[in-house]
């Protein structure tokens, strides 16, 4: 067990805390849930940085880190879809969740073929993650979607994240297409 893996485990443990805090219903719960999500998002970047910097990458970390990220985002988006109950939240939220499932399956399948590096994280994926984490933090903080600075900025970032989500999915699928194409066999 090393520091990057501990940070990833902390991120996983913060997921139910975000849910519980969000549903407490006190006036401060929006701020608290957003702050906890922001800290968890920061650990996503920081554990990867430390793992590379300290040469502490492990198979356990390589498995758990993306799982923690995807579960955290899916749970937060589910909360927001319920909270705002509007197609403007639901459609981008489901696009993001659906893409995460597709790309996770694609990466697993490509790894079985020994070609995982052809669908490795790229710059568009990193931009998508940044927009996604920022939008979710702002929308957890916002009392209403599309009003106030947090609500408007959160919605704009969510739409940007959804666009980048689709774009990055096509980039990954294009990279894997030679192995996916049933007509080229």
N, C-alpha and C positions, 0 to 999 in steps of 0.2 A: 504494500500500500504506500503510495507516494502522495505528495501535495496535489498534483493535478487530479488524481483519482478521488481524493478526498473532496476537492472542490466540485467535481462532477456528482458525487454522492450527496453533497450539500444541496446542489441544484435540484436533484431528484426529491430530496426531503422537503424542499421549499414549495413544491407543487401543491401538496394538500394544504399547506399553510396559506398559500395565496387563495385557494378556494374557500377555506374556512373564514379567513379575514374578510374576503369579499362579501360573504353572506351574513356576516354579523349584523349588518344593518345600522351601525352607528354612523354619525356624520363624518368621522375620520376614516372609515373603511376604504373609501376610494383611494385616498392618499396612501394609506398603508399597503393596500394590495398592489398599487402601482410601484411603490418603493421596493417592496419585496421582489416583484417581477424584475425591476431594474437591476437589483443586486444579483438575482439569479442570472439575468442576461449577461451581466458583466463577468460572472464566473465562467460563462461559456467561452468568452474571448480569453480570459486570464488563464484558465486551465490549459488551453491549447498553447498559449504563449509559453507558459512554464514547462510544459511537457517537451516542447521543441528546444527551448533555451537550456534547460537542465538535462536534456537527453534522457527524459523519464517517460518516454512513450511505452505503453504496455498493450498487449492484446486486450486486456480487460478494459482499459481506457478507450481503446479504439472502438470497442463494441459499445460501451456504456455512454460515451459522450454524445454520439448522434441520437441514441435512444432518449436520453435526458432532454436534449434539445427539442426533439419532435414531440415528445409527450408534453413538455412544458408549453410549447406553442399551441398544440391541439387543445389542451385543457383551457388555456387562456382564451383562445378563440371561441370555444364552446360557451364559456362564461359570457363573453361579449355578444355573441349571437343571441343568447337568452336575454341579456341585459338590455340591448337596444331593439331587438325584435323587429328588424327592418331588412328588406332585401339589400339595401346599401351596405349593411354589415354582413348579412348571411352569404351573399354571392361571393365577395372576395374571401371571406373566411373559409368557405367550403372549397374554393379554388386552391387556397393555400394548403388546407388539410389534405385534399385529394392529391395534389402534387407531391406532398411529402410521402404519401403511401406509394405512389407510382415510382418515385425515384428511389425510395428505400428498397422496393422490390427489384428494381432494375439493378441497383448496386449489388444486391445479394446474388442475383442471377449472374451478373458479369463476374463477380468474385468466384463463383463456381466454375466459370469458364477460364479463370486465371487472368481476367482482363479488367480488374477493378480500377486500375489507373486510368483507363479510357473514360471513366465516368467519375473521376475525382473532382472534388470541389473546385470551382473556378471563380473568377472575379465577379461575374454576374451573380453567382450564388451568394457570395459574401455581401454584395450590395443588397440583395434581396433580404438576407438575414438582418442586416442593419436597419433597413426600412421596416421590416416586420417587427423587430424588437422595439423600435422607437414607436411605431404606431400602436402596438399593444399596450406599451407603458402609458402612452397618452390617453388611450381610450379607457384603460382601467381607471385612470385618474379622473376623466371627464364624467360629469353628472349627466350630460346629454351629448349625443353624437351630432356633429355638424354645427354646434353652437359653442361659443367661447373659444379661446385660443387652443386649449387642449383638444376639444372635440373636433374642431375644424382641421387642425394640423394632424391629428390622429387619423382622420378620414382620408386626407390627402395622402399621407404616408401609407395607409392601408391599400389604397388604389394603386399607388406606385409599387408597393410590395406584391400585389396581385399580378400586375403587368410583368414585373421582373420574375415572378414565380413561373408564369407561362413561358416567358422567354428562356429562362434557365432550363426549364423542363425540355423545351425543344432542342436546346444546345446539347443536353445530356442524351436525349433520344437520337439526335443526329450522330453523335459520337458512337453510340451503340448500334446504329442502324445496320452496319455490315453484318453484325452477329444476330440481329433481329429479323432481317429480311428473309421471309420464307421462300421468296421467288429467286433468290440468288444462291441457292444451295444445289 
